[in-house]
Amino acid sequence: MNDPAADDVDTALQFLREYCSDDVQALAQRYPSEQRSLYIDWHDLELFDHDLADTWHDTPEPVRDAFEQALSQYDLPAGGLSAETVHARLHHLPEYHTYYPGSFSPTDHGGDYVALEGQIANRTDTYSEIVEAAFECQRCGTKSFIPQTEGGFSEPHECQGCERQGPFRLLTTESKLIDAQKLRIEEPPELVQGGDASNVDVYVRDDLVGQADSGDRVKIAGVLQLRQLTSGNEKKARLEPYMDGRAVTVKETEFEDIEVSDEEEQRIRELAASDDPDIFSQAVDSMAPSIVGEEYEDIKLGLFLMLVGGTKAELADGTTERGDIHELMIGGPSTGKSSLMKAVQSIAPRSVSVSGDNASKSGVTAAAVRDDFSEAGEWTLDPGALVQANGGVACIDELDKMPPETRKSLHEAMANQTIPVNKAGINTVLPAETAVLAAGNPKKGRWDVSEEVTQQIDFDSTILSRFGLIWKLTDTPEPDRDRKISGAVTTRKDHAKRKSRTDIEATVADGGSVETDPAIPADLLRKYIAYARREVSDPVFESQATREKIQEAYVALRAANGYDVDAAVPISSRKLEDIVRLSEAAARAELSDVITKRHVSIAQRLVGASIRQFGMNDDGEMDVDIIETGTSKTQEERKETLKELIFEEQPSEGGVDLGRACKLAHERHDIDPDTARSELESMRESGRLYSPDGGRETLRAWSS
């Protein structure tokens, strides 16, 4: 630290006494073991002296030094503060001094005190940094103490004892050390316009270490520096920006971090107690209000309960039951998938988006990388989307386009909510406690009503079984529905334009009122969910009768197709777990500490609605095999029949003509020829049948 001018210290003292007296007193009581920093609000500094705030921005080091010297001179009954170890940290910078990585000119802002806003993409472990290095002359034993700067490492020019130029030995035990950490902050996913996100490395020290983790949304204030790039021993003309971080503000990264005022709490409790309409109806009306139609009500309710979430429980055997609810939406263009996903992202304070068409396994889970982030060249972990979304929601679009190996990597993360890493000598387990909301398309882009659902999806059964609710979104022309949608779209846009104008009334052309605002404003809905998650952490069943209702619901669904041994089974025990999670979420949504029969009924209805949309076979039966194996029981039986037909008809050499096989399937087993062709081609692709001549018009079954 350089000695600041006396006038500057006096000015800083005056500000501290006028604006920060209580904060300085609190710092003194906690100093140095619990607190070593005083946070100064930019707005207060600007009110006190606009020019002083500008000076901190333009030449930050002298002003900071003056404030830290002023802290050491502040009259304190409990003991003084040392200018060497206390920190003055200016935060809450205004928008005009705040940038996203890649959105500013390093040339214009090098040396300025600014703020960077974005998401933490990676971080190093805590390491030690030398503040003052102790050296010992190996000729005469004289010790020298050299202050270190942030730009490099300085050694003595000559020994103060024998006046020779070394050699010197670094004494780490006698040097002054400080904790340090390197963070990489990058553009938020929603701002990335193709390609990789822009990023800036930030170095933090002392009590700033450990404040931010990978995936956190942050605003970091500090001094923007420029360093010269090198290639081997050759220096380049290119300068790269980095930041010397001085204040880290972690934005709301979990629902539990969202602040709720007393007035908002009262409004939330009123909403929870409302009967007509109840909170579930109001939430459905308020989520993605641009998506209208009765067919979306269950989907929106399911997404609302996914955001509220069930509760995690540690069982007696040491295992855990997750509370997060995973959901999947499958539908073609113009079915509202993107709008629904954006609505969830806007509500969840910690959400990470990934597109399946360019997602890699490491991008979804984690990768061990050796790049410029680790200055020592060692391997580090680059957390993927599920790790970054820990405690929030991971939104995966275009799931059908995700490579099979990448989809496979989702399995353990969704089931156990952990990601084991055993790469490059790194052995660890990363947390991935996130709800997964995925969206995908049918094989042909749109649903074909003439084909069975299982023939139109390209997901393996394991990934399907991880989703508690699967929704089938369709775009079927229907006059009343289409009229309602078009009316909502035109009215909503007109309402938005009229609200921004002062020369006309907010009425439609015929004089009717334009009331298209959601039942619960977006910000209040977000706080409602946060409050419900925080206030109701572990709802329990109200009574034995409530538990029995879940048992009865499970038994009833299991028996939906009768007790015939050949009948399709509607659900498995996994769906029972989904009903429990949804029941917990429904209770939390009503701020209820107990799960009632009403909450179980809501969960049962949603699971039943999901199965009716996605889990029905072509016989009109609910069939768990569609979700558990990707193939309905009816379809599997049909495939086995076709396999036996090929085996019976195939000659000793060669295969059965595909057209002839389809004709025989229709004549002998009443299987539609187009369906038979589709099934036979699918069986060839999966390896259950093969073409002996390498062509595509003959088939042969493997010997049993």
C-alpha positions in Angstrom: 0.0 0.0 0.0 1.2 3.5 -0.9 0.9 6.2 1.6 -2.1 8.3 0.6 -2.3 12.1 0.8 -3.5 13.4 4.2 -6.4 15.4 2.6 -7.6 12.2 0.9 -7.6 10.3 4.2 -9.5 13.2 5.9 -12.1 13.1 3.2 -12.5 9.3 3.5 -12.8 9.7 7.3 -15.5 12.2 6.9 -17.5 9.9 4.6 -17.1 6.9 7.0 -18.4 9.0 9.9 -21.4 10.3 7.9 -22.4 7.2 6.0 -20.8 4.1 7.6 -20.5 4.7 11.3 -22.6 1.6 12.3 -21.0 -0.6 9.7 -17.5 0.4 10.9 -18.5 -0.4 14.5 -19.8 -3.8 13.5 -16.6 -4.5 11.6 -14.5 -3.6 14.6 -16.4 -6.1 16.8 -15.9 -8.9 14.2 -12.3 -8.0 13.2 -10.1 -9.8 12.2 -11.2 -13.4 12.5 -14.9 -13.0 11.4 -14.8 -9.9 9.1 -12.0 -7.9 7.5 -13.9 -5.9 4.9 -16.1 -2.8 4.9 -18.5 -2.6 2.0 -19.2 0.8 0.6 -22.2 1.5 -1.6 -21.5 3.5 -4.8 -24.8 5.4 -4.4 -23.7 6.6 -0.9 -20.3 7.7 -2.2 -21.8 9.6 -5.1 -24.2 11.4 -2.8 -21.3 12.4 -0.6 -19.0 13.5 -3.4 -19.7 12.8 -7.0 -16.2 13.7 -8.0 -14.8 11.2 -5.4 -16.9 8.4 -6.9 -15.6 9.3 -10.4 -12.0 9.3 -9.1 -12.4 5.8 -7.6 -13.6 4.7 -11.0 -10.7 6.4 -12.9 -7.8 5.8 -10.5 -9.0 3.3 -8.0 -5.8 2.4 -6.1 -5.1 5.8 -4.4 -8.7 6.2 -3.3 -8.9 2.7 -1.9 -5.6 3.2 0.0 -7.0 6.4 1.5 -10.1 4.7 2.7 -8.2 1.8 4.2 -5.8 4.2 5.9 -8.9 6.1 7.2 -10.3 2.9 8.7 -7.0 2.4 10.6 -7.4 5.9 12.0 -11.0 5.6 12.9 -11.7 6.1 16.7 -12.8 2.7 18.0 -13.2 1.7 21.6 -12.8 -2.0 20.9 -9.3 -1.6 19.3 -8.0 -0.3 16.0 -8.1 -1.7 12.5 -4.8 -2.3 10.6 -4.5 -0.7 7.2 -2.5 -3.8 6.1 -5.3 -6.3 6.6 -8.6 -4.3 6.5 -10.3 -3.8 3.1 -12.5 -1.1 1.7 -14.7 -2.6 -1.0 -16.8 -0.5 -3.3 -19.8 -2.4 -4.6 -23.3 -1.8 -6.1 -21.9 0.0 -9.1 -24.4 1.6 -11.4 -25.5 0.2 -14.7 -23.3 2.6 -16.7 -20.2 1.1 -15.0 -21.4 -2.6 -15.3 -20.7 -4.9 -18.3 -21.1 -8.4 -19.4 -17.9 -10.2 -20.5 -17.3 -9.4 -24.2 -19.6 -6.3 -24.1 -16.9 -3.6 -23.3 -13.7 -2.2 -24.8 -10.6 -3.3 -22.9 -8.8 -0.5 -24.5 -11.2 2.1 -23.1 -11.5 0.6 -19.7 -8.1 -0.8 -18.8 -7.2 0.4 -15.3 -10.9 1.4 -14.5 -12.9 0.3 -11.5 -15.9 -1.4 -13.1 -18.3 -4.3 -12.5 -18.7 -7.5 -14.5 -22.0 -9.4 -14.5 -22.5 -13.0 -15.6 -22.2 -16.6 -14.5 -19.2 -18.4 -12.9 -18.1 -20.9 -15.5 -15.2 -22.3 -13.5 -13.0 -21.7 -10.4 -9.8 -23.0 -9.0 -9.3 -24.4 -5.5 -8.0 -22.0 -3.0 -4.3 -21.4 -3.2 -1.7 -19.3 -1.3 -0.4 -16.1 -2.8 2.7 -14.3 -1.5 2.1 -10.7 -0.3 5.6 -10.2 1.1 8.3 -12.7 0.2 11.1 -13.6 2.7 14.5 -14.5 1.0 17.6 -15.8 2.6 21.0 -15.2 1.0 22.7 -18.6 0.6 26.1 -17.0 0.9 25.8 -15.0 4.1 22.4 -15.9 5.5 21.0 -12.4 5.5 17.2 -12.2 5.1 15.4 -9.7 2.9 11.7 -9.0 2.7 10.3 -8.0 -0.7 6.7 -6.8 -1.1 5.0 -8.4 -4.1 2.8 -6.9 -6.7 0.0 -8.5 -8.7 1.9 -8.3 -11.9 4.6 -10.8 -11.2 7.2 -12.2 -8.7 10.0 -9.9 -7.5 13.3 -11.1 -6.0 16.1 -9.1 -4.3 18.6 -7.4 -6.7 21.4 -7.9 -4.3 21.9 -9.1 -0.7 21.7 -6.3 1.9 24.5 -8.1 3.9 27.2 -9.2 1.5 26.0 -7.1 -1.4 26.2 -10.0 -3.8 23.5 -10.9 -6.3 22.5 -14.1 -4.6 21.7 -16.9 -4.9 18.6 -16.5 -2.7 16.2 -19.0 -1.2 12.5 -18.3 -0.7 11.4 -18.8 2.9 7.7 -19.6 2.6 7.2 -20.0 6.4 8.5 -16.5 7.0 6.7 -14.9 4.0 3.3 -13.2 4.3 0.7 -15.2 2.5 -2.9 -14.7 1.7 -5.6 -17.0 0.3 -6.4 -16.5 -3.4 -8.6 -17.9 -6.1 -9.2 -17.6 -9.8 -12.7 -17.4 -11.2 -13.9 -17.4 -14.8 -17.0 -15.3 -15.3 -18.8 -15.6 -18.6 -21.9 -14.3 -20.4 -25.1 -15.7 -19.1 -26.5 -18.5 -21.4 -29.5 -16.4 -22.5 -27.2 -13.8 -24.0 -25.0 -16.0 -26.0 -25.7 -15.6 -29.7 -24.2 -18.7 -31.1 -20.6 -20.0 -30.5 -18.9 -19.9 -27.1 -19.7 -17.5 -24.4 -17.3 -14.6 -23.9 -15.4 -14.8 -20.6 -13.0 -12.9 -18.3 -10.8 -14.3 -15.6 -11.1 -12.7 -12.1 -8.6 -13.0 -9.3 -10.0 -12.7 -5.7 -8.1 -12.7 -2.5 -8.5 -13.0 1.3 -12.2 -13.0 2.4 -13.5 -12.9 -1.1 -12.2 -16.5 -1.7 -15.0 -19.1 -1.7 -17.9 -16.7 -2.0 -18.8 -17.8 -5.5 -19.2 -21.3 -7.0 -19.6 -22.6 -10.5 -23.0 -21.8 -11.9 -23.6 -18.8 -9.6 -24.9 -15.6 -11.1 -22.6 -12.8 -9.9 -21.7 -9.2 -10.1 -18.0 -8.6 -9.4 -16.5 -5.2 -9.0 -12.8 -4.6 -9.4 -10.0 -3.1 -11.4 -9.9 -4.2 -15.1 -6.3 -4.9 -16.0 -4.5 -5.8 -19.2 -1.7 -8.4 -19.5 0.5 -9.1 -22.4 0.2 -12.5 -24.1 3.3 -14.5 -24.8 4.2 -17.5 -27.0 7.1 -19.3 -25.3 9.7 -16.6 -24.7 8.2 -14.3 -27.4 6.0 -11.4 -26.3 3.0 -10.5 -28.4 1.4 -7.2 -29.2 -1.9 -8.5 -27.9 -3.2 -7.5 -24.5 -5.8 -9.6 -22.7 -8.2 -8.3 -20.1 -8.5 -9.7 -16.6 -9.9 -8.4 -13.4 -8.5 -7.8 -9.9 -11.7 -8.6 -8.0 -12.5 -6.3 -5.1 -16.2 -7.1 -4.3 -18.2 -10.2 -5.1 -22.0 -10.1 -5.0 -23.7 -13.4 -5.6 -27.1 -12.8 -7.0 -30.2 -14.9 -6.1 -28.9 -18.4 -7.0 -31.5 -20.4 -5.2 -35.1 -19.9 -4.3 -34.0 -19.7 -0.7 -32.0 -16.6 -1.4 -34.9 -14.6 -2.7 -36.0 -11.9 -0.2 -39.7 -11.5 0.6 -41.0 -8.3 2.2 -43.6 -8.3 5.0 -46.2 -6.9 2.5 -45.4 -9.6 0.0 -45.6 -12.3 2.7 -49.1 -11.2 3.6 -50.1 -11.3 0.0 -48.6 -14.8 -0.5 -50.5 -16.1 2.5 -53.7 -14.6 1.1 -53.1 -16.4 -2.2 -52.4 -19.7 -0.4 -55.6 -19.4 1.6 -57.8 -18.6 -1.4 -60.4 -21.2 -2.4 -62.0 -19.7 -5.5 -59.8 -19.6 -7.4 -57.2 -21.6 -5.5 -53.5 -21.1 -5.8 -53.2 -23.9 -8.4 -55.7 -22.3 -10.7 -54.0 -18.9 -10.3 -50.6 -20.3 -10.9 -51.8 -22.0 -14.1 -53.2 -18.7 -15.3 -50.0 -16.9 -14.5 -47.4 -19.2 -16.0 -46.7 -18.5 -19.6 -50.0 -16.5 -20.0 -49.5 -16.4 -23.7 -50.1 -20.2 -23.9 -53.8 -20.7 -23.6 -56.1 -23.7 -23.9 -57.5 -26.4 -21.5 -55.0 -28.9 -22.8 -52.2 -26.9 -21.3 -53.6 -26.6 -17.8 -52.3 -29.9 -16.5 -48.9 -29.2 -18.1 -48.6 -25.8 -16.5 -49.7 -27.2 -13.1 -47.0 -29.9 -13.4 -44.4 -27.2 -14.2 -45.6 -25.1 -11.2 -45.2 -28.1 -8.9 -41.8 -29.0 -10.4 -40.6 -25.5 -9.4 -42.0 -25.8 -5.9 -40.6 -29.3 -5.7 -40.9 -32.3 -3.3 -38.5 -32.8 -0.4 -35.3 -34.7 -0.2 -35.2 -37.3 2.6 -32.3 -39.4 4.1 -33.5 -42.9 4.8 -32.5 -45.2 7.6 -30.2 -47.2 5.4 -28.2 -44.1 4.5 -29.7 -43.7 1.0 -31.5 -40.6 -0.1 -34.8 -40.0 -1.8 -34.7 -37.1 -4.2 -37.4 -34.4 -4.1 -36.8 -32.9 -7.5 -39.4 -33.6 -10.2 -38.2 -34.2 -13.7 -40.5 -33.4 -16.6 -40.4 -33.9 -20.4 -42.4 -32.2 -23.1 -42.6 -33.8 -26.6 -44.3 -31.9 -29.4 -43.7 -30.3 -32.8 -43.3 -26.6 -33.7 -45.9 -24.1 -32.6 -47.0 -26.2 -29.6 -45.6 -23.9 -26.9 -42.6 -25.9 -25.7 -40.2 -23.0 -25.9 -42.6 -20.5 -24.2 -43.2 -22.9 -21.4 -39.5 -23.6 -20.9 -38.8 -19.9 -20.9 -41.4 -19.3 -18.3 -39.7 -21.9 -16.0 -36.3 -20.3 -16.7 -37.6 -16.8 -15.8 -39.0 -18.1 -12.5 -36.1 -20.3 -11.3 -33.3 -18.1 -10.0 -30.7 -20.7 -10.9 -31.3 -22.2 -14.3 -29.0 -23.5 -17.0 -30.0 -24.1 -20.6 -28.4 -26.5 -23.0 -29.5 -27.5 -26.6 -29.3 -31.2 -27.4 -28.1 -30.7 -30.9 -24.7 -29.4 -29.8 -24.4 -30.9 -26.3 -21.6 -33.1 -25.4 -21.3 -35.6 -22.5 -18.8 -33.3 -20.8 -20.9 -30.3 -21.5 -23.8 -31.9 -19.6 -22.0 -33.5 -16.7 -18.3 -32.4 -16.2 -15.0 -32.5 -18.0 -11.4 -32.7 -16.9 -9.5 -30.1 -18.9 -6.0 -28.8 -19.2 -6.2 -25.3 -20.6 -5.1 -21.8 -19.9 -7.4 -21.6 -16.9 -5.0 -23.6 -14.8 -1.8 -21.5 -14.9 0.2 -24.4 -13.6 -1.0 -26.6 -16.4 -2.6 -29.2 -14.2 -6.0 -30.8 -14.9 -9.1 -29.0 -13.6 -12.8 -29.8 -13.6 -15.0 -27.9 -16.0 -18.6 -28.3 -14.7 -21.3 -29.1 -17.1 -24.9 -27.9 -17.2 -26.3 -30.3 -14.5 -23.6 -29.3 -12.1 -24.0 -25.6 -12.8 -27.8 -25.9 -12.3 -27.3 -27.6 -8.8 -30.1 -26.3 -6.6 -32.2 -25.1 -9.6 -33.5 -26.2 -13.0 -31.6 -27.6 -15.9 -33.5 -26.9 -19.2 -32.6 -29.2 -22.0 -34.1 -28.4 -25.4 -33.9 -30.7 -28.5 -33.4 -33.8 -26.4 -34.2 -35.9 -29.4 -31.2 -34.5 -31.2 -28.8 -35.1 -28.3 -26.2 -37.9 -29.1 -27.2 -41.2 -27.4 -24.0 -41.3 -25.3 -24.7 -37.8 -24.0 -28.3 -38.8 -23.2 -27.0 -41.8 -21.4 -24.9 -39.6 -19.2 -28.1 -38.0 -17.9 -29.3 -41.2 -16.2 -27.3 -41.2 -13.0 -27.5 -37.5 -12.6 -31.3 -37.6 -12.8 -31.7 -40.6 -10.6 -29.1 -40.1 -7.9 -28.4 -36.4 -8.5 -24.6 -36.9 -8.4 -22.0 -37.0 -11.1 -19.0 -39.2 -10.4 -15.8 -38.0 -12.0 -12.8 -40.3 -12.5 -10.6 -38.5 -15.1 -7.0 -37.4 -15.3 -6.3 -38.4 -11.7 -9.3 -36.5 -10.4 -11.6 -38.7 -8.4 -14.6 -36.9 -6.9 -18.4 -36.8 -6.9 -20.1 -33.6 -8.0 -23.6 -32.6 -6.8 -26.3 -32.3 -9.4 -29.4 -31.7 -7.3 -31.4 -30.2 -10.0 -34.8 -30.6 -11.6 -34.6 -31.4 -15.3 -37.1 -30.0 -17.7 -36.5 -31.4 -21.2 -38.2 -30.8 -24.5 -38.1 -32.8 -27.7 -39.7 -33.5 -31.0 -41.4 -36.6 -32.5 -39.4 -38.4 -35.2 -41.3 -36.8 -38.1 -41.4 -33.3 -36.4 -45.1 -33.6 -35.7 -47.3 -36.3 -34.1 -49.0 -38.6 -36.6 -52.4 -39.8 -35.3 -52.2 -42.9 -37.5 -49.1 -44.2 -35.8 -48.5 -45.5 -32.2 -46.7 -43.1 -29.9 -43.7 -45.5 -29.5 -43.1 -45.5 -33.2 -42.7 -41.7 -33.2 -40.1 -41.2 -30.5 -36.4 -41.8 -30.5 -35.6 -41.9 -26.8 -34.2 -45.0 -25.0 -36.4 -46.4 -22.3 -33.9 -45.6 -19.4 -34.1 -41.9 -20.0 -37.9 -41.9 -20.4 -38.4 -43.7 -17.1 -36.5 -40.9 -15.2 -39.2 -38.3 -16.0 -42.1 -38.1 -13.5 -44.4 -36.4 -16.0 -44.2 -36.7 -19.8 -46.4 -34.4 -21.8 -47.5 -34.9 -25.4 -48.1 -31.5 -27.0 -50.1 -31.4 -30.2 -51.2 -28.7 -32.7 -54.5 -29.8 -34.0 -56.8 -27.3 -35.8 -59.9 -26.6 -33.7 -62.0 -23.5 -34.4 -63.0 -22.5 -30.8 -59.5 -23.1 -29.5 -57.8 -21.3 -32.4 -60.2 -18.3 -32.0 -59.3 -18.1 -28.3 -55.5 -18.3 -29.0 -55.7 -15.6 -31.7 -57.8 -13.4 -29.5 -55.3 -13.7 -26.7 -52.4 -12.9 -28.9 -53.8 -9.8 -30.5 -55.3 -8.5 -27.2 -52.1 -9.1 -25.3 -50.0 -7.2 -27.8 -52.5 -4.4 -28.0 -52.7 -4.2 -24.3 -48.9 -3.9 -23.9 -48.7 -1.1 -26.5 -51.7 0.8 -24.9 -50.1 0.6 -21.4 -47.0 2.4 -22.7 -49.0 5.3 -24.2 -50.5 8.3 -22.5 -52.6 9.7 -25.3 -55.2 6.9 -25.4 -57.1 4.8 -22.8 -56.2 1.2 -22.3 -59.2 -0.1 -24.1 -59.8 -2.2 -27.1 -61.4 -0.9 -30.3 -65.0 -1.7 -29.2 -64.5 0.0 -25.9 -64.1 -3.2 -23.9 -61.5 -3.3 -21.1 -58.1 -5.0 -21.9 -57.4 -7.1 -18.8 -54.7 -9.5 -19.8 -52.3 -9.2 -16.9 -51.7 -12.6 -15.1 -53.5 -13.4 -11.9 -50.2 -13.4 -10.1 -47.5 -11.0 -11.4 -44.3 -12.7 -12.5 -42.2 -11.3 -9.7 -44.7 -12.2 -7.0 -45.1 -15.8 -8.4 -41.4 -16.2 -8.2 -41.4 -15.0 -4.6 -44.4 -17.2 -3.8 -42.5 -20.3 -4.9 -39.4 -19.2 -3.0 -41.5 -18.6 0.1 -43.3 -22.0 -0.1 -40.0 -23.8 -0.5 -38.4 -22.0 2.4 -41.4 -22.1 4.8 -42.5 -25.7 4.2 -39.4 -27.9 4.1 -40.7 -31.3 5.2 -44.5 -31.8 4.8 -45.7 -35.1 6.3 -48.8 -37.2 5.7 -51.7 -35.8 7.6 -52.9 -39.3 8.7 -52.9 -43.0 8.0 -55.9 -42.4 5.8 -53.8 -40.1 3.5 -51.1 -42.7 3.2 -53.8 -45.3 2.3 -55.1 -43.0 -0.4 -51.8 -43.1 -2.1 -51.7 -46.8 -1.7 -55.2 -47.1 -3.2 -54.3 -44.8 -6.1 -51.3 -47.0 -6.8 -53.3 -50.2 -6.7 -56.1 -48.6 -8.8 -53.7 -47.6 -11.5 -51.9 -50.9 -11.5 -55.3 -52.6 -12.0 -56.6 -50.2 -14.6 -56.3 -52.8 -17.4 -57.6 -55.7 -15.3 -55.8 -58.5 -13.6 -55.2 -60.7 -16.6 -51.6 -61.8 -16.7 -51.5 -60.8 -20.4 -52.8 -57.3 -19.8 -50.5 -54.3 -20.0 -49.3 -52.9 -16.7 -50.3 -49.2 -16.4 -47.6 -48.0 -13.9 -44.5 -49.2 -12.0 -43.3 -48.4 -8.5 -41.4 -45.5 -9.9 -44.7 -43.8 -10.6 -45.7 -44.3 -7.0 -42.5 -42.3 -6.0 -43.6 -39.6 -8.5 -47.0 -39.4 -6.9 -45.4 -38.9 -3.5 -43.1 -36.1 -4.8 -46.0 -34.3 -6.5 -48.1 -34.7 -3.3 -45.3 -33.1 -1.3 -45.1 -30.2 -3.8 -48.8 -29.6 -3.8 -48.7 -29.4 0.0 -45.8 -26.9 -0.1 -47.6 -24.9 -2.7 -50.5 -24.4 -0.2 -48.1 -23.6 2.6 -49.3 -26.8 4.3 -47.1 -28.7 6.7 -49.2 -31.8 6.1 -50.0 -33.7 3.0 -53.8 -34.1 2.7 -56.0 -36.3 0.5 -56.6 -33.3 -1.7 -52.8 -33.0 -2.4 -52.7 -36.7 -3.2 -55.6 -36.3 -5.6 -53.9 -33.5 -7.5 -50.7 -35.7 -7.8 -52.8 -38.7 -8.9 -54.6 -36.7 -11.5 -51.4 -35.3 -13.0 -49.7 -38.7 -13.2 -52.9 -40.2 -14.8 -53.1 -37.3 -17.3 -49.5 -37.8 -18.3 -49.9 -41.5 -18.8 -53.1 -41.0 -20.8 -51.2 -38.6 -23.1 -48.1 -40.6 -23.5 -48.6 -44.1 -22.1 -51.5 -45.4 -24.1 -50.9 -48.3 -26.5 -52.8 -48.8 -29.7 -55.4 -51.0 -27.8 -56.4 -47.9 -25.7 -54.7 -49.3 -22.6 -52.4 -47.5 -20.2 -49.1 -49.3 -20.6 -46.1 -48.7 -18.4 -43.8 -50.5 -20.9 -44.0 -47.5 -23.2 -42.1 -45.5 -20.5 -40.1 -48.2 -18.9 -38.9 -49.9 -22.1 -39.8 -47.5 -24.9 -42.1 -50.1 -26.4 -45.7 -51.0 -25.4 -46.6 -54.5 -24.5 -48.8 -54.7 -27.6 -46.0 -53.5 -29.8 -43.5 -55.9 -28.3 -45.9 -58.8 -28.8 -46.4 -57.7 -32.5 -42.6 -57.5 -33.0 -42.2 -61.0 -31.5 -44.9 -62.3 -33.9 -43.1 -60.7 -36.9 -39.8 -62.2 -35.8 -41.4 -65.7 -35.6 -42.9 -65.2 -39.1 -39.5 -64.3 -40.6 -37.9 -67.2 -38.8 -40.6 -69.6 -40.2 -40.5 -68.3 -43.7 -36.7 -67.8 -44.2 -35.0 -70.3 -46.5 -31.8 -72.1 -45.6 -29.9 -69.3 -47.2 -30.8 -65.7 -48.0 -33.8 -63.9 -46.5 -37.5 -63.1 -46.7 -38.6 -60.3 -49.1 -39.8 -57.4 -47.1 -42.9 -56.8 -49.2 -43.8 -60.5 -48.9 -43.3 -60.4 -45.2 -45.7 -57.5 -44.8 -48.3 -59.2 -46.9 -48.1 -62.4 -44.8 -48.3 -60.4 -41.6 -51.6 -58.9 -42.8 -53.0 -62.3 -44.0 -52.0 -64.4 -41.0 -52.0 -61.9 -38.1 -54.2 -59.0 -39.3 -51.3 -56.6 -38.9 -51.6 -53.5 -41.1 -48.9 -53.7 -43.9 -47.6 -50.2 -43.3 -47.3 -51.0 -39.5 -45.6 -54.3 -40.3 -43.0 -52.6 -42.6 -42.3 -49.9 -40.0 -41.8 -52.5 -37.2 -39.6 -54.8 -39.4 -37.4 -51.9 -40.4 -37.1 -50.9 -36.7 -36.2 -54.4 -35.8 -33.5 -54.4 -38.4 -32.1 -51.1 -37.2 -32.0 -52.5 -33.6 -30.3 -55.8 -34.7 -33.2 -58.1 -33.9 -33.3 -58.9 -37.6 -30.7 -58.5 -40.3 -30.4 -58.3 -44.1 -28.2 -61.2 -45.2 -27.3 -59.7 -48.6 -26.5 -56.2 -47.1 -29.5 -54.8 -48.9 -32.7 -53.4 -47.4 -35.4 -55.5 -49.0 -34.7 -58.9 -47.5 -34.8 -59.9 -43.8 -33.5 -62.8 -41.8 -33.9 -63.8 -38.1 -31.1 -64.9 -36.0 -31.1 -68.6 -35.0 -32.7 -69.1 -31.6 
